Amino acid sequence: MGCLGLNSTRRHLCFTPIPTPGLIALTLPGTPLDLLTASGIIEGISAALMGEITVKDGIVEQSNFHDYPRCRMHQVPNIDVYFIRSGDAPRGLGEPPLPPVAPAICNAIFAATGNRIRELPLKKHLSV
């Protein structure tokens, strides 16, 4: 299992590559105001796996979402999100889960294979 905990937002993301690929997100949000945690995680998976802006002859090659790949449903692992009530102030939960996704995936790959990946997107190192 590859995990990354962020104390600043009290979030813990764990990718479980073996035996069943998936993700578990634990969060201590106080009173959850925005239940878009899974969407933020999916956006993080897309960015980690495929997110890349390329420049050719000084011009960005991607013009919009039609040529900037995102994860499709069959590429997204099972995501279980658990909200743990706490005394913290209410806050949104849509965007904060995004940043720790790439490190959590890389930690899971390292835990499963012993190979440390230090460059994104992961499509350069894996078949996506």
C-alpha positions as CSV (number, residue, x, y, z in Angstrom):
1,M,0.0,0.0,0.0
2,G,1.3,3.4,-0.8
3,C,0.2,6.2,1.5
4,L,0.7,9.9,1.9
5,G,-0.6,11.8,4.8
6,L,-0.9,15.6,4.8
7,N,-1.2,17.0,8.3
8,S,-2.0,20.5,7.1
9,T,-5.3,19.3,5.8
10,R,-5.6,16.1,7.9
11,R,-5.9,14.0,4.8
12,H,-4.6,10.5,4.2
13,L,-4.7,8.8,0.8
14,C,-3.7,5.2,0.3
15,F,-3.5,3.4,-3.0
16,T,-3.7,-0.4,-2.7
17,P,-2.2,-1.9,-5.8
18,I,-2.4,-5.5,-4.7
19,P,-4.6,-7.6,-4.6
20,T,-7.3,-5.2,-5.8
21,P,-6.3,-1.8,-7.1
22,G,-8.2,1.0,-5.3
23,L,-7.9,4.0,-3.2
24,I,-9.0,4.8,0.3
25,A,-9.3,8.4,1.4
26,L,-9.6,9.3,5.1
27,T,-10.3,12.9,6.0
28,L,-11.0,14.9,9.1
29,P,-13.0,17.8,7.7
30,G,-15.0,19.0,10.6
31,T,-18.4,19.4,9.0
32,P,-18.1,18.4,5.4
33,L,-19.5,21.1,3.1
34,D,-18.5,19.8,-0.2
35,L,-18.7,16.1,-0.9
36,L,-16.6,16.2,-4.1
37,T,-13.6,14.4,-2.6
38,A,-13.9,11.6,-5.1
39,S,-13.9,14.0,-8.0
40,G,-10.8,15.7,-6.7
41,I,-9.1,12.4,-6.4
42,I,-10.1,11.4,-10.0
43,E,-8.7,14.7,-11.2
44,G,-5.5,14.0,-9.3
45,I,-5.3,10.5,-10.9
46,S,-5.8,12.1,-14.4
47,A,-3.1,14.7,-13.8
48,A,-0.6,12.1,-12.3
49,L,-1.1,9.5,-15.1
50,M,-1.6,11.6,-18.2
51,G,-1.4,15.3,-17.4
52,E,1.2,16.9,-19.7
53,I,1.3,20.2,-21.6
54,T,3.7,19.9,-24.6
55,V,5.2,22.7,-26.6
56,K,6.3,22.4,-30.2
57,D,8.0,25.2,-32.1
58,G,7.1,27.6,-29.3
59,I,3.4,26.7,-29.4
60,V,1.4,24.8,-26.9
61,E,0.0,21.7,-28.6
62,Q,-3.0,21.2,-26.4
63,S,-5.8,23.7,-27.2
64,N,-8.6,22.4,-25.0
65,F,-9.9,19.3,-23.3
66,H,-10.4,17.4,-26.5
67,D,-6.7,16.9,-26.9
68,Y,-5.8,16.9,-23.2
69,P,-6.5,13.3,-21.9
70,R,-8.4,12.7,-18.7
71,C,-9.2,9.4,-17.0
72,R,-12.2,7.5,-18.2
73,M,-14.4,5.5,-16.0
74,H,-12.7,2.2,-16.8
75,Q,-9.3,3.7,-15.8
76,V,-10.4,4.9,-12.3
77,P,-9.9,2.5,-9.4
78,N,-12.5,1.9,-6.7
79,I,-12.5,5.0,-4.4
80,D,-13.7,4.7,-0.8
81,V,-14.1,8.0,1.0
82,Y,-14.6,8.1,4.7
83,F,-15.4,11.3,6.6
84,I,-14.4,11.4,10.2
85,R,-16.2,14.0,12.3
86,S,-14.0,16.3,14.2
87,G,-14.1,19.6,15.9
88,D,-12.5,21.5,13.0
89,A,-14.2,24.3,11.3
90,P,-16.3,23.4,8.2
91,R,-14.5,23.5,4.9
92,G,-14.8,22.4,1.3
93,L,-13.3,19.1,0.3
94,G,-13.3,19.2,-3.5
95,E,-9.9,20.5,-4.4
96,P,-7.7,19.6,-1.3
97,P,-7.6,15.8,-2.2
98,L,-6.0,16.5,-5.6
99,P,-2.3,17.3,-4.6
100,P,-1.5,14.2,-2.6
101,V,-2.8,11.7,-5.3
102,A,0.4,11.6,-7.4
103,P,2.7,11.0,-4.4
104,A,0.3,8.3,-3.1
105,I,0.3,6.5,-6.4
106,C,4.1,6.7,-6.7
107,N,4.4,5.4,-3.1
108,A,2.1,2.5,-4.0
109,I,4.2,1.7,-7.1
110,F,7.4,1.8,-5.0
111,A,5.8,-0.5,-2.3
112,A,4.7,-3.0,-4.9
113,T,7.8,-3.0,-7.2
114,G,10.7,-1.4,-5.4
115,N,11.0,1.1,-8.2
116,R,10.8,4.8,-7.3
117,I,9.3,7.0,-10.0
118,R,10.3,10.7,-9.8
119,E,8.8,12.2,-13.0
120,L,5.3,12.9,-14.1
121,P,3.2,12.1,-15.9
122,L,3.3,8.4,-15.0
123,K,2.3,7.4,-18.6
124,K,6.0,7.8,-19.4
125,H,6.8,4.9,-17.1
126,L,3.6,2.8,-17.2
127,S,1.1,1.7,-19.8
128,V,-2.0,3.7,-19.0
